[in-house]
Amino acid sequence: MSNRRIVTAEIARSVAQACLCLHVQRSARALARHFDDVFRPLDLTSGQFSLLMSLNRPKGVAGPAITDTARFLAMDRTTLTAALKPLERRGLVAVKPDKNDRRTRRLELTAAGRAVLAKAYPIWCDAHGALEAAVSPSGAGPMRGELNRMVQWLERRAAEE
């Protein structure tokens, strides 16, 4: 006879109600779909918007390294590299060697990338403002704070392992 615990439907419901991972994943997917829809006229996804926005620097300031961008977006380098390819093909992003260390690749938003962001930003403002007002009338700051605390805790834990 096995000592395995039987996972009942009641246990599954309990986990579904309590599981932070499930709730955050569902929220992230719903948010991504929503913003994918609003950015569709620009042939841009929500992930591409976030990536382009993360590269927006004043002219003359070196773009971030791939590693730093991946860390900021909580992606691995391979996933980021794959996400960059369609943006490079469209001429929205340039990947260039670092001037001081040719092994390091820096990401730069091109003039075309800046133009797309200029069109996308007002769309984001409208969609984000409506969403934030509907979801959290008292302000979404506390929700963002809790999510950031969770990410920081998880990153510290991963670094300790």
Secondary structure as a PSIPRED ss2 file (coil, helix, strand):
# PSIPRED VFORMAT (PSIPRED V4.0)

   1 M C   1.000  0.000  0.000
   2 S C   1.000  0.000  0.000
   3 N C   1.000  0.000  0.000
   4 R C   1.000  0.000  0.000
   5 R C   1.000  0.000  0.000
   6 I C   1.000  0.000  0.000
   7 V C   1.000  0.000  0.000
   8 T C   1.000  0.000  0.000
   9 A H   0.000  1.000  0.000
  10 E H   0.000  1.000  0.000
  11 I H   0.000  1.000  0.000
  12 A H   0.000  1.000  0.000
  13 R H   0.000  1.000  0.000
  14 S H   0.000  1.000  0.000
  15 V H   0.000  1.000  0.000
  16 A H   0.000  1.000  0.000
  17 Q H   0.000  1.000  0.000
  18 A H   0.000  1.000  0.000
  19 C C   1.000  0.000  0.000
  20 L H   0.000  1.000  0.000
  21 C H   0.000  1.000  0.000
  22 L H   0.000  1.000  0.000
  23 H H   0.000  1.000  0.000
  24 V H   0.000  1.000  0.000
  25 Q H   0.000  1.000  0.000
  26 R H   0.000  1.000  0.000
  27 S H   0.000  1.000  0.000
  28 A H   0.000  1.000  0.000
  29 R H   0.000  1.000  0.000
  30 A H   0.000  1.000  0.000
  31 L H   0.000  1.000  0.000
  32 A H   0.000  1.000  0.000
  33 R H   0.000  1.000  0.000
  34 H H   0.000  1.000  0.000
  35 F H   0.000  1.000  0.000
  36 D H   0.000  1.000  0.000
  37 D H   0.000  1.000  0.000
  38 V H   0.000  1.000  0.000
  39 F H   0.000  1.000  0.000
  40 R H   0.000  1.000  0.000
  41 P H   0.000  1.000  0.000
  42 L H   0.000  1.000  0.000
  43 D C   1.000  0.000  0.000
  44 L C   1.000  0.000  0.000
  45 T C   1.000  0.000  0.000
  46 S H   0.000  1.000  0.000
  47 G H   0.000  1.000  0.000
  48 Q H   0.000  1.000  0.000
  49 F H   0.000  1.000  0.000
  50 S H   0.000  1.000  0.000
  51 L H   0.000  1.000  0.000
  52 L H   0.000  1.000  0.000
  53 M H   0.000  1.000  0.000
  54 S H   0.000  1.000  0.000
  55 L C   1.000  0.000  0.000
  56 N C   1.000  0.000  0.000
  57 R C   1.000  0.000  0.000
  58 P C   1.000  0.000  0.000
  59 K C   1.000  0.000  0.000
  60 G C   1.000  0.000  0.000
  61 V C   1.000  0.000  0.000
  62 A C   1.000  0.000  0.000
  63 G C   1.000  0.000  0.000
  64 P C   1.000  0.000  0.000
  65 A E   0.000  0.000  1.000
  66 I H   0.000  1.000  0.000
  67 T H   0.000  1.000  0.000
  68 D H   0.000  1.000  0.000
  69 T H   0.000  1.000  0.000
  70 A H   0.000  1.000  0.000
  71 R H   0.000  1.000  0.000
  72 F H   0.000  1.000  0.000
  73 L C   1.000  0.000  0.000
  74 A C   1.000  0.000  0.000
  75 M C   1.000  0.000  0.000
  76 D C   1.000  0.000  0.000
  77 R H   0.000  1.000  0.000
  78 T H   0.000  1.000  0.000
  79 T H   0.000  1.000  0.000
  80 L H   0.000  1.000  0.000
  81 T H   0.000  1.000  0.000
  82 A H   0.000  1.000  0.000
  83 A H   0.000  1.000  0.000
  84 L H   0.000  1.000  0.000
  85 K H   0.000  1.000  0.000
  86 P H   0.000  1.000  0.000
  87 L H   0.000  1.000  0.000
  88 E H   0.000  1.000  0.000
  89 R H   0.000  1.000  0.000
  90 R C   1.000  0.000  0.000
  91 G C   1.000  0.000  0.000
  92 L C   1.000  0.000  0.000
  93 V E   0.000  0.000  1.000
  94 A E   0.000  0.000  1.000
  95 V E   0.000  0.000  1.000
  96 K E   0.000  0.000  1.000
  97 P E   0.000  0.000  1.000
  98 D C   1.000  0.000  0.000
  99 K C   1.000  0.000  0.000
 100 N C   1.000  0.000  0.000
 101 D C   1.000  0.000  0.000
 102 R C   1.000  0.000  0.000
 103 R C   1.000  0.000  0.000
 104 T C   1.000  0.000  0.000
 105 R E   0.000  0.000  1.000
 106 R E   0.000  0.000  1.000
 107 L E   0.000  0.000  1.000
 108 E E   0.000  0.000  1.000
 109 L E   0.000  0.000  1.000
 110 T C   1.000  0.000  0.000
 111 A H   0.000  1.000  0.000
 112 A H   0.000  1.000  0.000
 113 G H   0.000  1.000  0.000
 114 R H   0.000  1.000  0.000
 115 A H   0.000  1.000  0.000
 116 V H   0.000  1.000  0.000
 117 L H   0.000  1.000  0.000
 118 A H   0.000  1.000  0.000
 119 K H   0.000  1.000  0.000
 120 A H   0.000  1.000  0.000
 121 Y H   0.000  1.000  0.000
 122 P H   0.000  1.000  0.000
 123 I H   0.000  1.000  0.000
 124 W H   0.000  1.000  0.000
 125 C H   0.000  1.000  0.000
 126 D H   0.000  1.000  0.000
 127 A H   0.000  1.000  0.000
 128 H H   0.000  1.000  0.000
 129 G H   0.000  1.000  0.000
 130 A H   0.000  1.000  0.000
 131 L H   0.000  1.000  0.000
 132 E H   0.000  1.000  0.000
 133 A H   0.000  1.000  0.000
 134 A H   0.000  1.000  0.000
 135 V H   0.000  1.000  0.000
 136 S C   1.000  0.000  0.000
 137 P C   1.000  0.000  0.000
 138 S C   1.000  0.000  0.000
 139 G C   1.000  0.000  0.000
 140 A C   1.000  0.000  0.000
 141 G H   0.000  1.000  0.000
 142 P H   0.000  1.000  0.000
 143 M H   0.000  1.000  0.000
 144 R H   0.000  1.000  0.000
 145 G H   0.000  1.000  0.000
 146 E H   0.000  1.000  0.000
 147 L H   0.000  1.000  0.000
 148 N H   0.000  1.000  0.000
 149 R H   0.000  1.000  0.000
 150 M H   0.000  1.000  0.000
 151 V H   0.000  1.000  0.000
 152 Q H   0.000  1.000  0.000
 153 W H   0.000  1.000  0.000
 154 L H   0.000  1.000  0.000
 155 E H   0.000  1.000  0.000
 156 R H   0.000  1.000  0.000
 157 R H   0.000  1.000  0.000
 158 A H   0.000  1.000  0.000
 159 A H   0.000  1.000  0.000
 160 E H   0.000  1.000  0.000
 161 E C   1.000  0.000  0.000
